[in-house]
Amino acid sequence: MCGKHRGTPGAYDDYSVVSPVVKYLLFLFNFIFWIIALVMVAIGVYARMMKHAEAALACLSVDPAMMLMVVGVLMFIITFCGCVGSLRENICLLQTFCICLTVIFMLQLVAGVLGFVFSDRARDRVTSMINNSIVHYRDDLDLQNLIDFGQKEFGCCGGVTYTDWSQNMYFKCDKDNPSRERCSVPFSCCILSKDKVVINTMCGQGMQELEFVQAGDYIHTNGCIDKLVNWIHSNLFLLGGVALGLAIPQVS
């Protein structure tokens, strides 16, 4: 079945001729995403190989490199079907490509509806993932860079509040904790002034020992979950437009 295509004499004669413009546009877009998928897989594999085995296994569930590999492999398979199917006018591959996009589109709809209906459970799940990421903050450089980027961009610290960093063994605010970072928060939590020439990279030292109002003079005390929810609410129409733009090619 997959070996036949519309160019084969006598096969699928009832189909009309495919427009060359549509054919090569479909091939071009799929080829671009196919290359992107290859790059994602290559970066993910390289990042995983550069990590120590113990650290890589410890934070496997929140490893950005692993997520990159999984998404890259799925994109590679789907876009490969789209590339070859459109170029060769292979009905089987094109059907596989369409089915995959339909499934992805339906999953997007289901995830959106479930996220809206069960918002409390979704929030708890996100909170659990962020807390797990905080625990493994020092175990994975990729994860550390991702968390630092998020805290800087959203101006937040921790999941619910800045004291969430006490869940990390290095920042844990216990008297018997021998770490030099005891009761501290990462540098990405700090409020940086643009007029300062010299930046104090130790500005998060001992911040967990301060009260909420006092710590607010030096670091962002609000958690990233509330900041993320507020950002989604503020950009709801923009996100809806992007989702609609992604959905139209999938269902067309």
Contacts in CASP RR format, 6 or more apart in sequence:
PFRMAT RR
TARGET T0000
AUTHOR 0000-0000-0000
METHOD contacts of the structure
MODEL  1
MCGKHRGTPGAYDDYSVVSPVVKYLLFLFNFIFWIIALVMVAIGVYARMM
KHAEAALACLSVDPAMMLMVVGVLMFIITFCGCVGSLRENICLLQTFCIC
LTVIFMLQLVAGVLGFVFSDRARDRVTSMINNSIVHYRDDLDLQNLIDFG
QKEFGCCGGVTYTDWSQNMYFKCDKDNPSRERCSVPFSCCILSKDKVVIN
TMCGQGMQELEFVQAGDYIHTNGCIDKLVNWIHSNLFLLGGVALGLAIPQ
VS
1 91 0 8 1.000
1 92 0 8 1.000
2 90 0 8 1.000
2 91 0 8 1.000
2 92 0 8 1.000
2 93 0 8 1.000
3 90 0 8 1.000
3 92 0 8 1.000
4 11 0 8 1.000
4 12 0 8 1.000
4 90 0 8 1.000
4 91 0 8 1.000
4 92 0 8 1.000
5 11 0 8 1.000
5 12 0 8 1.000
5 85 0 8 1.000
5 88 0 8 1.000
5 89 0 8 1.000
5 90 0 8 1.000
5 91 0 8 1.000
6 12 0 8 1.000
6 15 0 8 1.000
6 17 0 8 1.000
6 18 0 8 1.000
6 89 0 8 1.000
6 91 0 8 1.000
7 89 0 8 1.000
12 91 0 8 1.000
18 89 0 8 1.000
23 86 0 8 1.000
23 87 0 8 1.000
23 89 0 8 1.000
24 86 0 8 1.000
26 82 0 8 1.000
26 86 0 8 1.000
27 82 0 8 1.000
27 83 0 8 1.000
27 86 0 8 1.000
27 87 0 8 1.000
29 249 0 8 1.000
30 79 0 8 1.000
30 82 0 8 1.000
30 83 0 8 1.000
30 86 0 8 1.000
30 97 0 8 1.000
31 79 0 8 1.000
31 83 0 8 1.000
33 75 0 8 1.000
33 79 0 8 1.000
34 75 0 8 1.000
34 76 0 8 1.000
34 79 0 8 1.000
34 80 0 8 1.000
34 83 0 8 1.000
36 75 0 8 1.000
37 72 0 8 1.000
37 73 0 8 1.000
37 75 0 8 1.000
37 76 0 8 1.000
37 79 0 8 1.000
38 76 0 8 1.000
40 68 0 8 1.000
40 69 0 8 1.000
40 71 0 8 1.000
40 72 0 8 1.000
40 75 0 8 1.000
41 68 0 8 1.000
41 69 0 8 1.000
41 72 0 8 1.000
41 73 0 8 1.000
41 76 0 8 1.000
43 65 0 8 1.000
43 68 0 8 1.000
44 65 0 8 1.000
44 66 0 8 1.000
44 68 0 8 1.000
44 69 0 8 1.000
45 69 0 8 1.000
47 64 0 8 1.000
47 65 0 8 1.000
47 68 0 8 1.000
47 142 0 8 1.000
48 56 0 8 1.000
48 63 0 8 1.000
48 65 0 8 1.000
48 66 0 8 1.000
48 69 0 8 1.000
51 65 0 8 1.000
51 140 0 8 1.000
51 141 0 8 1.000
55 139 0 8 1.000
55 140 0 8 1.000
56 63 0 8 1.000
56 140 0 8 1.000
58 136 0 8 1.000
58 139 0 8 1.000
59 132 0 8 1.000
59 133 0 8 1.000
59 136 0 8 1.000
59 139 0 8 1.000
59 140 0 8 1.000
59 143 0 8 1.000
60 66 0 8 1.000
61 132 0 8 1.000
62 129 0 8 1.000
62 132 0 8 1.000
62 133 0 8 1.000
62 136 0 8 1.000
62 140 0 8 1.000
62 143 0 8 1.000
63 140 0 8 1.000
63 142 0 8 1.000
63 143 0 8 1.000
64 140 0 8 1.000
64 142 0 8 1.000
64 143 0 8 1.000
64 146 0 8 1.000
65 142 0 8 1.000
77 100 0 8 1.000
78 97 0 8 1.000
78 100 0 8 1.000
78 101 0 8 1.000
78 104 0 8 1.000
81 93 0 8 1.000
81 94 0 8 1.000
81 96 0 8 1.000
81 97 0 8 1.000
81 100 0 8 1.000
82 93 0 8 1.000
82 94 0 8 1.000
82 97 0 8 1.000
84 90 0 8 1.000
84 93 0 8 1.000
85 93 0 8 1.000
85 94 0 8 1.000
85 97 0 8 1.000
86 94 0 8 1.000
101 249 0 8 1.000
101 250 0 8 1.000
101 251 0 8 1.000
102 250 0 8 1.000
102 251 0 8 1.000
104 250 0 8 1.000
105 247 0 8 1.000
105 250 0 8 1.000
105 251 0 8 1.000
108 243 0 8 1.000
108 246 0 8 1.000
108 247 0 8 1.000
114 122 0 8 1.000
115 122 0 8 1.000
123 225 0 8 1.000
123 229 0 8 1.000
126 225 0 8 1.000
126 228 0 8 1.000
127 159 0 8 1.000
127 160 0 8 1.000
127 225 0 8 1.000
130 158 0 8 1.000
130 159 0 8 1.000
130 164 0 8 1.000
130 224 0 8 1.000
130 225 0 8 1.000
131 159 0 8 1.000
131 164 0 8 1.000
131 167 0 8 1.000
133 143 0 8 1.000
133 146 0 8 1.000
133 147 0 8 1.000
134 147 0 8 1.000
134 158 0 8 1.000
134 159 0 8 1.000
134 164 0 8 1.000
134 165 0 8 1.000
134 167 0 8 1.000
134 168 0 8 1.000
135 167 0 8 1.000
135 168 0 8 1.000
135 169 0 8 1.000
136 143 0 8 1.000
137 143 0 8 1.000
137 144 0 8 1.000
137 147 0 8 1.000
137 168 0 8 1.000
137 170 0 8 1.000
137 186 0 8 1.000
138 144 0 8 1.000
138 168 0 8 1.000
138 169 0 8 1.000
138 170 0 8 1.000
147 186 0 8 1.000
147 188 0 8 1.000
148 186 0 8 1.000
148 187 0 8 1.000
148 188 0 8 1.000
149 188 0 8 1.000
150 156 0 8 1.000
150 188 0 8 1.000
150 224 0 8 1.000
151 157 0 8 1.000
151 158 0 8 1.000
151 186 0 8 1.000
151 188 0 8 1.000
151 189 0 8 1.000
151 220 0 8 1.000
151 224 0 8 1.000
152 188 0 8 1.000
154 224 0 8 1.000
154 227 0 8 1.000
154 228 0 8 1.000
154 231 0 8 1.000
155 220 0 8 1.000
155 222 0 8 1.000
155 224 0 8 1.000
155 227 0 8 1.000
156 189 0 8 1.000
156 220 0 8 1.000
156 222 0 8 1.000
156 223 0 8 1.000
156 224 0 8 1.000
156 226 0 8 1.000
156 227 0 8 1.000
157 165 0 8 1.000
157 185 0 8 1.000
157 186 0 8 1.000
157 188 0 8 1.000
157 189 0 8 1.000
157 219 0 8 1.000
157 220 0 8 1.000
157 221 0 8 1.000
157 222 0 8 1.000
157 223 0 8 1.000
157 224 0 8 1.000
158 164 0 8 1.000
158 165 0 8 1.000
158 185 0 8 1.000
158 189 0 8 1.000
158 223 0 8 1.000
158 224 0 8 1.000
159 223 0 8 1.000
159 224 0 8 1.000
159 225 0 8 1.000
160 223 0 8 1.000
160 225 0 8 1.000
160 226 0 8 1.000
161 212 0 8 1.000
161 221 0 8 1.000
161 222 0 8 1.000
161 223 0 8 1.000
162 185 0 8 1.000
162 189 0 8 1.000
162 207 0 8 1.000
162 208 0 8 1.000
162 215 0 8 1.000
162 219 0 8 1.000
162 220 0 8 1.000
162 221 0 8 1.000
162 223 0 8 1.000
163 173 0 8 1.000
163 208 0 8 1.000
164 223 0 8 1.000
165 171 0 8 1.000
165 184 0 8 1.000
165 185 0 8 1.000
165 186 0 8 1.000
165 189 0 8 1.000
165 208 0 8 1.000
166 172 0 8 1.000
166 173 0 8 1.000
166 183 0 8 1.000
166 208 0 8 1.000
169 177 0 8 1.000
169 179 0 8 1.000
170 179 0 8 1.000
170 181 0 8 1.000
170 182 0 8 1.000
171 179 0 8 1.000
171 181 0 8 1.000
171 182 0 8 1.000
171 183 0 8 1.000
171 184 0 8 1.000
171 185 0 8 1.000
171 186 0 8 1.000
171 208 0 8 1.000
172 179 0 8 1.000
172 182 0 8 1.000
173 182 0 8 1.000
173 183 0 8 1.000
173 208 0 8 1.000
173 209 0 8 1.000
174 182 0 8 1.000
181 205 0 8 1.000
182 206 0 8 1.000
183 206 0 8 1.000
183 207 0 8 1.000
183 208 0 8 1.000
183 209 0 8 1.000
184 204 0 8 1.000
184 205 0 8 1.000
184 206 0 8 1.000
184 207 0 8 1.000
184 208 0 8 1.000
185 204 0 8 1.000
185 206 0 8 1.000
185 207 0 8 1.000
185 208 0 8 1.000
185 219 0 8 1.000
186 204 0 8 1.000
187 201 0 8 1.000
187 202 0 8 1.000
187 203 0 8 1.000
187 204 0 8 1.000
189 204 0 8 1.000
189 207 0 8 1.000
189 219 0 8 1.000
189 220 0 8 1.000
190 200 0 8 1.000
190 203 0 8 1.000
190 204 0 8 1.000
190 218 0 8 1.000
190 219 0 8 1.000
190 220 0 8 1.000
191 216 0 8 1.000
191 217 0 8 1.000
191 218 0 8 1.000
191 219 0 8 1.000
191 220 0 8 1.000
192 199 0 8 1.000
203 218 0 8 1.000
203 219 0 8 1.000
204 218 0 8 1.000
204 219 0 8 1.000
207 215 0 8 1.000
207 218 0 8 1.000
207 219 0 8 1.000
208 215 0 8 1.000
210 218 0 8 1.000
212 221 0 8 1.000
215 221 0 8 1.000
232 239 0 8 1.000
END
